[in-house]
Each structure stands twice: as structure tokens, then as C-alpha cells.
Amino acid sequence: MTDTSPPAPPPAQPRNPLHGLTLEAIVTALVARYGWADLGARIPIRCFTADPSIASSLRFLRKTPWAREKVESLYLFMLRDERRARAARDDPA
């Protein structure tokens, strides 16, 4: 007997802020927030400091797990920082 039913979908990850985001979206958001110069200062890798572009950064980050982890970590920090700033602005007490 063979099972012809489609594979089960992966479990939802409602508490994972990176779930469903592409690496391109993450890098684009970081560049929009910090700019290439500040991003290169925060994560000193050549793809952010020497003739940076989204395409070259994605190529490097997809091949280099430690660098991708640093980028994802900075993105999560950015989200927490934005949440704190919004909370401080909304609650002036």
C-alpha cells in the first residue's frame, strides 16, 4: 500500500518573528533602518562594507551560516528596539 496523500504542512510558528520572512526582506529592512555604512559597522563583513548590494549580500549570507545568524540576530534586535520605542511613545507615564 502506498500513501498518496500530500505531506502534512509544517507546523505554524506564531511566536517566531522570522517565520515567513525571506533573507532578502530581512537585509532590505536592515539597510533601510541602518544604511550600509552603519550595517557594516555593526556586522563587519565585506559584503556590507566593500561595494555593498543586496544581491552580493544575499549570495554571501546564504553560503555562510554564522554571518546569517548575526544578520538575523540584528534584525530581531531591531524589532525589539522598535517595539520598545513604540511602547515608550504610547505610554508617556
N, C-alpha and C positions, 0 to 999 in steps of 0.2 A: 504494500500500500504506500502510495506517495501522497504527501500532503501538498495540495496545490493552492492552499490559502496564502495570501500575501503575508510577508513578515509583519510582526507587530510593530507599531510605530514606537520610536524611542520615548521613554517617559518624559513628561513635561518637567521643566526645571523652572518653576515660578520664582525661586529665590536666587537664581543665578543671573546677575545683570549682564553677563557676556553671552548668554544663550540667545541664539538667533542673530547675533551681530557678526558681520564679516570683519576680517582683519582690515580690509580697506576702509570700512566705516570707522573703525577704531582709530586708525592712523590719520584719517581725514579730520576727525573730531579733535585729536590732539594737536594737529597742525593749526587748525582754526583757533584753538584756545591759546596755544603757546607760541606758535610760529616755529620755523625751522631752527633758528638760532637758539632759542630757549629750550626747544626739544633736544637739540644736540648737546646742550649744556647739562640737561637733566639726565639724559641717557647718552653717554659719549660713545657713539658708534658711528663709523664713517658714513653710513647711508643717510644719516641725519646731518652730518657736518660738511661733507665734501660733495658739492653739486647735488643736493638732495632732490628727490622727486618721489611721488607716491609709488610709481612703478618699481623703481630701484629698491625702495624700502620694502615693498611687499615681497620682492624676489628674495632679498636677504632674510627677512623675518620668517618666511615660510621654510627656509633651509636651516635656521638657527634657533633651536628651541629656547636657549637661555635668553636670547635677545627678545624673542616674542613674549616670554614671561615678564620681562621688565616693562615692555610696552603695555601689556595687559594690566600689570600692576599700577602703572602710572595712570591708565585710563580709569581704573577703579578708584584711585586716589582723587582724580579729577571729579568723578561723580559724587564722592563723599564730600568734597570741598564745596561743590555747587549746592548740594543738599543742605550743608551747614549754613552757607551764605543765605540761601533762601529762607531757612528757618529763622535765622537771626533777623532778617529783613521783615519777616511776617510777624515775629514776636518781639517787639521793641522793649518789653519789660525787663 
